[in-house]
Amino acid sequence: MGLLSLALGLAGSAAAQLQLTFSVGQPGVRINGQGAQITAPQIVDGRTMLPLNDTVLLLGYHLTRNGNVVSVVGGDLAVDLGSGYATVRGQRQGAGNVAVLNGKLFVSARVIAAGLGGELSVGDGSVLTLSAQPRGAFVPRPPATPQPAAPTPTAPRPSFPAPSPAPVPGPVQPAPPQARFSTDKASYAPGERIIWTEYSYDPEGGGLTARNWTGKQDVYWAPGNYAVSLQVTNGKGQTSAPFSRTIRVQGAAVDTPVTHALRYGQIGDRFADSRVLTYPALTMGQLSPRPVPLLFSDSPEKPQQSGVLYQDQVSGEARLLGYHVNDLGRPARMYIMIRNLESRPVSVALNRQGETAPSRIEGILGQVTLMDYFSSPARSTVNLAPGQVSALYASPTLNPGHGVSILQDLQSSGRVVVSFVMAEASLPMNDATLRSLPYLPLDGRHQRGTFQGADRPMTAQLGQLPARVVIGDGQHDPVLTGRDTVTGAGQRLAGNYGVLYDMEFTGASGTAIALSPRGGLYRGAMRIIDGDLTQVIKLPREGNALTPDEPHLLWRAKSDRVRIQFMPSNGSALPVNLVFYRLPEGTYKWYQP
């Protein structure tokens, strides 16, 4: 902010002009060019505040106190410390003109001007000028004036001191940035949304590079007074003085954390709801699934030698999911190899693919793979001669400890053998190498096998809400069973990883959908079709979903019929709940495009 000028002029022709100049947040001031120090002026609730005692002393006044009332001797200003209000000529001034900062009494510059019989005007460049009648010894002496010649040499001459030389100005320092913000109201009810408007600026025309808020919240849940302050920093590293306001919260609550989040929360926000498990589980109608097998390879999850991880035959549609970490102790690659078993040419079309490699972070492997998969266009087609072997997928080189997640939907025009392989990066992957590799044993902790029913179409009518859809718990949501064709052993697909839940909900208009993690850290993705809007969204939109009683807001439905395609994310913990809420009236935003 530019310099504020405080000028006091003496009445009458013999009066001298007294000017006090200062900058907000700076203790150094000047009186007609002469330096002085006061407690730094501040901005409080949008008002420029001066330290009362320092200011009146500079102007030649002084303070007296009677009980809780502090008065300016010779002026018309008084402050009642008990009520926190100032009076000018007996008239009570508005709230917010008095503040105690670090034990020191501050009063607004405008009220001080009025209390000293002055006027405050605004000039160019945000300069304020206060004209008032100065008092006391701080009135500067008039400068010397020329005198007529004396009639006799012995006649006494009046003696005037020579004027002081004008101070030599130092280098001009750039003005610091100024923090500013406002709210849409002066007081709020508990649970009421607060609209913050920031309008900080840099007087030198530069940009602001940082903002530091203290005490700011979008909503306060308990009655009381809440101090909020803001400091901003510009590109030169200058930081503003704190700008503060007090938020008053009183009266009856207008929202709970749940209704506030549903009404105003941004998509991706999390909110407190400890009652999720008390909401009824929706009864999902099971539709006839398409006969799509899932070939799942996750054991051994961390192979320690080159070999075949899993293998089976497919014809027609199939889904492949491989999830492995290189534990060979040297660089390796993962492959999905296909061999034509027919006596005729066979084509294998890759309809959809999601992949993550390499990564050491398990949660990233599953989430990025699903984001890729749901947004994937149709890929290439591989044509195989009878008996021919080809790579349907080859990962980048995986250093020890790096993992890969690969998810594919394919369609074959004939019988092919699909092999999931981990091999040293130096090995050429061809028919001879594939035939020489051993089948690796299960690790005893994870699954592999072929499971029927990779697509699970379902439908539900939304009625009484809140309600939830439970995924991956093994009870409300039964696990797929299948067989490991390498060993012939039966397998249970805990978590149903790789299963596509294709869910259609009717009666969805005016509802919100949230994700509640129930088993631990979860990071995934889903595809949603809401009327003419189709979008792939991250679950959650930012960071991790971890706390069971803090659902993440995913969507606000605008259509009566909403379709959700969800697949459990490998590398994340299950179960999860999709929670449906009825939106309250006056909801801020229906959906997130």
N, C-alpha and C positions, 0 to 999 in steps of 0.2 A: 504494500500500500504506500502511496506517496506521503510526503510530509504533511502533517496537520499543523496549521498555523494558528496560534493563540495570541491575539493582539489586543492590548488594552490601551486606550487613548485617554489622556487627561482632558477634562472639560476645560474650556476657555482657551484663549489664544496663547497663554503661557504654558499649556500642557505639552508634555512629551509623549511620543508613542512608545508603548512597551509591547514587544512581540515575544511570545514563547512558542518555539517550534519543537515538535517531537515526532517520533515514529513509533507505531504500535510494536511492542515487543522489545524496544530498545531503551535502555536506561539513560542514555545521553540526551540532554536537551540543550537548547541555546536560547538565551534571553538577549535580544538585540545583538546577536552575534557572539555573545559571551557564553562559554560552556558551563553547564551545571549537570548534576546527577540527581535523578529521582528513581523511585521504583518503577520498573518498566510498565507503561500502559498496556492494557489488554483489551481483547474483544470478548465480551460475554453476552450470549444470547443476541448477537447482532448489534450490540451497542459498544461504542468506544468508551472505555472506562479509565479514569485517572485516579491515582492515589490521592485521596482528599487532602491529607495533612501536608504531603510534599507540595502539592499544587498551590494551596492557599498561602503557605509560607513563602513560596517564590513570588507570589503576587503581593506580599506585604501584609497579609491577614494572619490570623492565628485562630486556633480552635479552643473552645471551652466545653466542659462536660458537666451535665447535671443529671445524675442518675443514668438512665439509658439514652439520654438525648445529647447528641454532639452538635454544637452550633458553631457557625463561623462568626467570629466577633467582627462587627462592621459590615457584615453582609446579611442577606435574607435567606440563608440556607441552613437547614437543620436536618439531622438524620436520627430517626428513632431506631436504636440498635435492637430493641425488643421485637418490633414488628417488621423491621427491614425496609421501611418506607422513608423516603425523603419528603420534606416539605419546602416550598418556596413561597415566602410571604404568607405563611400559614396554610397554603393550599397543598394538599397531599398529591404527590406525583404518582405516576403509574408503577405497577410492579416491574421488577427487573432493572431498576435504575440504581440499585445498591447491591454490592457484593462484598464478601469478605474472602480474600484470596491469600492463602498462606499467612493468615492472622492479620492482614492489613486491610483497612477499609477503603473500598473503591466506590466512586460515584460517577455516573455518566457525565461526559464532557458537556452535554447539552444542559443538564440540570445544574452543573456548576456555573455555567454561563448565566443561566437565568437567576441563580441565587446571588450572583455578584452584579446584577443589573446589566449584564452584557447581552450581546447578540451573537449568534452563530450563523455564519453564512458559508456557502459552498462556492468555491471558485473553480478554475480549470484544474484538471488533473487530480481531482478528489482532494484538493486542499481546502481545509476548513479554517475560517477566521473567526475568532471570538473577540469582540470589542467590548471592553468594560472599563470601569474606573479603577485604576490601580491605587493601592494604599501602601503606606509605610516607606521604609528606607530603600526599597528596591526600585523606586522610581529613578530612572537615570537623570543625571544632571544635564542641563542644556549645554550645547557646545559654545565655545568662545565666539564673540562677535566683534568686528572692528569698532574702535572707539575714536571720537574726535580728538584732535590735538589739544593738549592742556594750555590754558591761557598763560600760565607761568610755569617755569621749570620746577617750582617747589610744590605745585598743586598735587595732592594725592590722586592716584589713578586707581579705579576699581580693578581688583585682581580676579581673573577668571582662569580656571585651569585649562590647559590646552586639551583639545579633544584627543581621545585615545585613537591611535591608528587603527584603521579597519583591519580585522583579522584576515590573515592570508588563508583562503580556503584550502583544505587538503584535497586529496584525490577523491572524486565522487565514487561512492560505493554503490553497487547495484542494490536496488530495494529487494528485500526478501519476498518470497511468495506469500500469498494470503489464503488462509483456509476459511471456507464459508460453507454452511449448509443450513437447511431449514426443514421443518416438518409441516405436514398439512394441517395439524391441529396443535393446540397448546396442551391438552390433556386427553387421555385415552382411558378406555375401560380395559380391565384385564382380558387378554386374548384378542384385543382389537389390533388390526393391521396398521402399521405405521408406514407412511410414505415419506421417504427421505429424498430430498433434492439437494445435491451438492453443486455449488457454483464457485469453487475455488479458482484462483487465477494467479498468474505470474505478472507483476507490473512491468517487467522488462520485455514481455512478449514471448518468452520462452515457454516450453512445455513443462508439465508436471510429470515427474517420473515415479513418485511413490506417494501413497496415502496411508496414514496410520490412525485407525479408529480405536477409540477406547470406550467400552460400554455400550456399543451400538448393537441393537437387536431388532429384528423385524416385528417382534411382538414381545410383550412382557406379561407374565402370567400372574404376578402378585401385585397388590396395591403398593404404592410407594413412590418416591422420587428417585429417578435414575439419571446420573450425570453422564453425558456423552460428550466426547471431545474428538477433534480431528486436527492432525498436523499433516501438512503436505510438503513435499520436497521437489525442487526444480532440477533441471538438467545440470546446473552448476553446483549442486550439492547443498544449496541453501535450504534451510528448513524453516517453516513458518512458526509463529507463535501459536500455541494451542487456541483453537476456537471451540467454545463450549456452549452447550444448552442443557437445560434440565427438563427431562420428560416426566410429567406427572401422570401416574396411573391410579385411578380411583373408581369406585362404584362396582356394580355387578359385572361378572364375566360375560362376554358376548360369544366366545368360542372356546372349545377345548382344543388341545393339540391336534386331535384327529380332524375335527371339522375345519380348523384353520388351515391345515395342510391341504385338505380336499378343496377348500374354497380358493386359496391363494397360492399354494405351493407350486414351485416350478417343477417341471418334469425332471425326475432324478433326485429330488429332495427326499430325505428320510425324516420320519416323524415317529413320535412315541405312541405305541399302542400295545399295551400288555395283555389285551384280551383276544389276540388272534386265535389262540387255540380253543377259545370258547365259542367261536363262530362255527356254525354247522358246515360240514363238508358237502359240497354240491354233489348230487347224484348225476353222474355223467352217463348219458345214453351211448352205448357202444354200437357203432355202425360196422358194416361188413368191411374188414380190412382187405387191402390189396395183397396178393400173395408175394410179398417182397421179403426175401431172406436177408438177414444181417450177418455178415462175416466179421467177427469181432476179434481183434488181436491185441491183448494187453498182458500176456503172460508167456514167457518171462518179461516183466515190464522193463527190467534192466539187464539185458543179455550181456554175458561176460565173454562170449566167443561168437564167431561168425556162424550163422546157421539159419534154418527155416523156422520162423516164429509160429506161423500157422498156415494151413493149406486146406482148400476144399474146392469142389467143382460147382460152377453156376451155369445157368442157361436162362436167358431172358433178363428180367430186371433183378438187381441186387444192390445192396448197400454195403460198403466196406468202411471199417473204422479201425485204424491202427494208432496205437499210442505207446511209444517206447522211448527209453533214455539210453544213450550209449554208455555202457559200463565196460567196454572192451579194454580200456586203458590206452587206446590209440585212436586216431581218427577213423570214423566209420560212416557208412551211408545206409539208409533204409530204402528198400525197394518194394514195389508191388509188381510181381511178374505174372504174366498170363501166357498160357500155352493152349493152342488149338487142339482139341481132342477129336475133331471131326475129320472126315476124309474129304472135306470140301472147304473152300475159304469161309472164314467167319469174320464178321465185323463186330467190334466192341466200341459202342458210342459212350463217351463220358458226358453224361447229362448235367452233372453238377459236381463241384469240388470245392472243399475248404482245406486249407493247409497252414500250418505254422511250423517253421523250422528255420534256424535252430533257436532254442531258448532254454534257459535254466529255470524259468519261473513256470511252475505247473499251471497256475491259474490263467496265465497268458496263453498257453498252448490251447486250452479248450475254448476260451472266449474268442480269440482271433480266428480260430478254425471255423467256428459257427458263424461269425460275421461274414467271413469269406463265403461259406457254404450258402447262406440264405440270400446273398446278393450275387451269387455266381451265375453267369450266363452259360449256355451250352458250350462244352469244350470240343476237343477234336475227336475223331474216330480213328481207331487203329484197325487195320485190315491184316488178318493173319492167314497165311497159307496153311494147309494141313500140316500139323506137327510143329508149326513155327512158334518160337518163344520171343516175347517182346516185353519191354518195361512199360507198364501203364503209369508208373510213378517212380521217380528217383529223387531222393531228398538231396539238399545241399550237404556238404561235408559236415559231420557232427563231431565236434571235439568231445573228449571225455566229459561226461556230466551234462552234455547238451541233449535236449529231447526233441521229438518230432510228433506232431499230431496230423493225421491225414484222414479225411472223410470224403468218400466218393459215392455217387450214384451212377451206376452203369447199366447198359442194356446190351446184351450179347445176342447175336443171331444164331448161336449154336453153343455147344458145350465147350467150356474152357476151364482149365485149372488155374485158380488164383493162389499165389504164394506170397506171403509177407516174409521179407528177408531182411536180416541185419548182417552186413559184411564189412570187413576192413575196406577202407577207401582205396587201398592199392589193388584190390582184387577186381579183375574185369568181370562184369556181370553179363554172362552169356549162358547158353544152354549147358555147356560143359561144367561151368562153375556151379550152376544151380543144381545139377545132378550130383555134384560131389559134396554138397553141404549137408550136415546132419540136421535132423529135427531136434529142436531144443526142448527140454522138459519144462513143464509148468513150474512156476516158482512157489506155488502153494498159497499165495495171498491174493492173486488177481485171476481174472477169467480170460478164457478164449473159447471160441466155438462158433457154431452156426445156429442162429435163432430165427424162427419163423415169426412173421408179424412185425417187420421193422416200421411199418406205418400203423398208427393207432388213431383212426378217425373217431371223434366223439362229438356229442352235442348236449346242450343244457339250456333250459329256460331260466333266466334270472328273475327271481321273485323277491322274497323277503331277504333283505341284505342288512348287515354284512354277511358274506358267505365266502367259502374258500375252495380252491381246487388243490388237492394234495398230490404231489408228484415225487415218486422215488422213495416212498417209505416202506414198500413191500406189503402193506396192509390195505389201505385205501386204494393203493395203486399196485396191483400184483406184478411181480417180476416175470420177465420172459424166461422160459426154460428151453434148453437146446442141448447140443452134443458137440464135444470136441472130436472132430473126425480123425485127428492124429492119433489119439489114444482110445477113442471110442467111449470115453467117460461122459456122463451127463453133467450139465453145467447150468447154474442159475445166474442170470445176468443182473447182479445186484446194482441198483441204481438205474437200470434200463438205459445205460449210455448208448447212444446211436439210434434210439427209438424216437420217431417223429410223432409228437402228439399234435394232431390236427384237430383243433377244437373250435366249434362254432357255437356262439352264445347269442340267443335272441332275448329281446327285452333289455338290451345293453344301453340304450340311449339314456344319458344322464347318469352314468356310472363312472367310477374311477377304478383303476386296476393298480395293485401294488404287489411288490415281491417281498416275501418274508422268508429269510433263510432260517431253516430249522436245524441244520446239521453242522453248521460251521461256515467257513469262508466260501462264498459262491461268486463266480464271475462267468457270465454266459451271454446269450443273445436270443432274440426271438423275432419272428416276422409277424406283423399285424396288418390285417386288412379291415379298414373301417370305412364303409361306403366306397367312395372313389379314391380313398387315400390308402396307399400301401407303403409301409416303412419297416426297415430292419433296425431294431434298437438294441443297444447294449444293456445288459442286466448286471449291475446297475449302470446308469449312464456315466457315473464317475466313480473311480476307486473300487472298493470291494463291498459286497453285502456280507455282513458278519454277525450283527447283533439280532437275535430272534425277535425281540420286542421293539425293533425299529424298522418297520417296513419302508421300502423305497417306492415312491410314487412313479408309476410307469406310463400311465395313459389316462386320458379322459375321453370317453367314447362320445361321438356325435351321432352315430347311426344306431338304429335298433338292432341291427345284425352285425356282430363283430366276430372275425375269425382270427384265431391265434395259432401260429405254428411254433411249437416249442420243442427243443431237444435238450435233454440234460447234458451239461457241459463236463466233459472228462477233465480230470484234474481239480474239480470242485467237489464240495461236500454236499450230500443230499440227506434228508429230503428238503424240498422247498415248497412253499405255499404261494399260490396266486390268490390274492385277496380282492374281492369285489365289494365296493362301497357305493351307497347311493349318495350322489352329490347334493350338498345343501343348496338352497336357493341363493342366487347372487354369486355363483361360482365365477372366479376370475377368468379362467381360460378353459375351453373345452378339450382341446387336444393340442399335441405338439407336432407340427408338420416338420 
